[in-house]
Amino acid sequence: MNHKATEIVVGLFVVAGILCAGYLAIRLGKLEAFGNSGYVVYADFANVAGLRRGDSVEIAGVGVGRVDSLILVEDRARLALRIDPGVAIQEDAIASVRARGLIGDKFIAISPGASDRNLPDGGRIRDTESPPDITDLIGRMIGGNVTGDAP
């Protein structure tokens, strides 16, 4: 192989490596490569317990979107959920913050409703469920108040 052919092979190898590194950065970093597709719905929670931007939104265990943003509105966390195109969220759906395992990643689980009407872009999920406070639950169990009722 002559010197020119070696330079071409090395150049192609470097370009392929850069493309692979870019692909991994997009996939592992949960980045959107070509803008934001789909539509946004909002949900307010009393507590999101460590949920972050980019975490998954799921229906029946299937990923249907991502958490687009989290902001504080008065004393509640307002989440913007970017839902994939073609996925309909009913007006009476329920959004819950869940964890994979005891200390796993957080995600939003949406329980579909029975309504015939779907949320439009910019709509709001009215029924939400925040995760239980683990330290509060442990304190109740240690204190003997397992039911959560006042002593």
C-alpha positions as CSV (number, residue, x, y, z in Angstrom):
1,M,0.0,0.0,0.0
2,N,1.4,3.4,-0.9
3,H,1.4,6.5,1.3
4,K,-1.7,8.1,-0.3
5,A,-3.9,4.9,0.1
6,T,-2.9,4.7,3.8
7,E,-3.9,8.3,4.4
8,I,-7.3,7.7,2.8
9,V,-8.0,4.5,4.9
10,V,-7.0,6.4,8.1
11,G,-9.2,9.3,7.1
12,L,-12.2,7.1,6.6
13,F,-11.5,5.3,9.9
14,V,-11.5,8.6,11.7
15,V,-14.7,9.8,10.1
16,A,-16.4,6.5,10.9
17,G,-15.2,6.9,14.6
18,I,-16.6,10.4,14.8
19,L,-20.0,9.3,13.4
20,C,-20.2,6.4,15.9
21,A,-19.3,8.7,18.8
22,G,-21.9,11.3,17.7
23,Y,-24.5,8.5,17.4
24,L,-23.7,7.2,21.0
25,A,-23.8,10.7,22.4
26,I,-27.3,11.3,21.0
27,R,-28.6,7.9,22.1
28,L,-27.1,7.7,25.5
29,G,-27.5,11.4,26.2
30,K,-31.3,11.3,25.4
31,L,-30.8,14.1,22.9
32,E,-33.2,14.9,20.1
33,A,-31.2,14.9,16.8
34,F,-33.7,16.6,14.6
35,G,-35.7,18.9,16.7
36,N,-38.8,18.3,18.8
37,S,-41.5,16.3,17.3
38,G,-44.9,15.5,18.8
39,Y,-46.9,17.7,21.1
40,V,-46.7,18.9,24.7
41,V,-49.1,18.4,27.5
42,Y,-48.7,19.7,31.1
43,A,-49.1,18.1,34.5
44,D,-48.7,19.6,38.0
45,F,-47.3,17.5,40.8
46,A,-46.9,18.2,44.6
47,N,-43.5,16.3,44.4
48,V,-41.5,14.8,41.5
49,A,-38.9,13.1,43.7
50,G,-35.8,13.5,41.6
51,L,-37.4,13.3,38.1
52,R,-35.3,15.0,35.5
53,R,-35.6,16.5,32.1
54,G,-35.3,13.8,29.5
55,D,-36.8,11.1,31.6
56,S,-39.3,8.7,29.9
57,V,-43.1,9.0,29.7
58,E,-44.7,5.6,29.4
59,I,-48.2,4.1,28.8
60,A,-48.5,0.4,29.7
61,G,-44.7,0.2,29.9
62,V,-44.1,1.5,26.4
63,G,-42.2,4.8,25.9
64,V,-44.4,7.4,24.3
65,G,-42.4,10.6,25.1
66,R,-40.0,12.5,27.4
67,V,-40.1,15.1,30.1
68,D,-39.4,18.3,28.2
69,S,-39.1,20.7,31.2
70,L,-39.7,21.1,34.9
71,I,-40.5,24.4,36.5
72,L,-41.9,25.5,39.9
73,V,-45.3,27.2,39.7
74,E,-46.4,28.5,43.1
75,D,-45.8,25.4,45.3
76,R,-46.1,22.7,42.7
77,A,-43.8,21.2,40.0
78,R,-45.2,21.8,36.5
79,L,-43.9,19.3,33.9
80,A,-44.1,19.7,30.2
81,L,-44.4,16.2,28.7
82,R,-43.5,15.9,25.0
83,I,-45.6,13.1,23.6
84,D,-44.8,11.3,20.4
85,P,-46.9,12.0,17.3
86,G,-49.7,9.6,16.8
87,V,-50.1,8.9,20.6
88,A,-53.4,10.2,22.0
89,I,-53.8,11.1,25.7
90,Q,-57.4,11.2,26.9
91,E,-58.7,14.1,28.9
92,D,-59.2,12.0,32.0
93,A,-55.8,10.2,32.0
94,I,-53.8,10.0,35.2
95,A,-50.1,10.8,35.3
96,S,-47.9,9.3,38.1
97,V,-44.3,9.6,39.0
98,R,-42.8,6.1,39.3
99,A,-39.4,4.5,39.9
100,R,-37.8,1.4,38.4
101,G,-37.1,-0.5,41.5
102,L,-36.4,0.9,44.9
103,I,-33.8,3.5,43.9
104,G,-34.1,3.2,40.1
105,D,-34.6,5.8,37.4
106,K,-37.8,7.9,37.6
107,F,-40.4,8.1,34.8
108,I,-43.9,9.3,34.2
109,A,-46.5,6.6,33.9
110,I,-49.8,7.6,32.2
111,S,-52.9,5.6,32.9
112,P,-55.3,6.0,30.0
113,G,-58.7,7.3,30.7
114,A,-62.1,6.4,29.3
115,S,-63.0,9.7,27.7
116,D,-63.6,10.0,24.0
117,R,-61.9,13.4,24.0
118,N,-58.1,13.7,23.7
119,L,-55.9,16.4,25.1
120,P,-54.7,18.9,22.5
121,D,-51.3,20.4,22.2
122,G,-50.8,22.5,25.3
123,G,-53.5,20.6,27.2
124,R,-53.2,19.7,30.9
125,I,-53.5,16.3,32.7
126,R,-55.6,17.2,35.7
127,D,-55.2,14.0,37.8
128,T,-51.6,13.4,39.0
129,E,-50.1,11.2,41.6
130,S,-46.8,12.1,43.3
131,P,-44.6,9.3,44.7
132,P,-44.7,8.4,48.4
133,D,-42.0,9.9,50.6
134,I,-39.8,6.9,51.5
135,T,-38.4,8.5,54.7
136,D,-41.9,9.3,55.8
137,L,-43.0,5.7,55.2
138,I,-40.0,4.3,57.0
139,G,-40.7,6.6,60.0
140,R,-44.3,5.5,60.1
141,M,-43.3,1.8,60.1
142,I,-40.6,2.3,62.8
143,G,-43.1,4.4,64.9
144,G,-45.7,1.6,64.6
145,N,-48.1,3.7,62.6
146,V,-48.2,1.5,59.5
147,T,-51.6,2.6,58.2
148,G,-50.6,6.3,58.1
149,D,-53.4,7.4,60.4
150,A,-52.7,9.9,63.1
151,P,-51.9,8.4,66.5
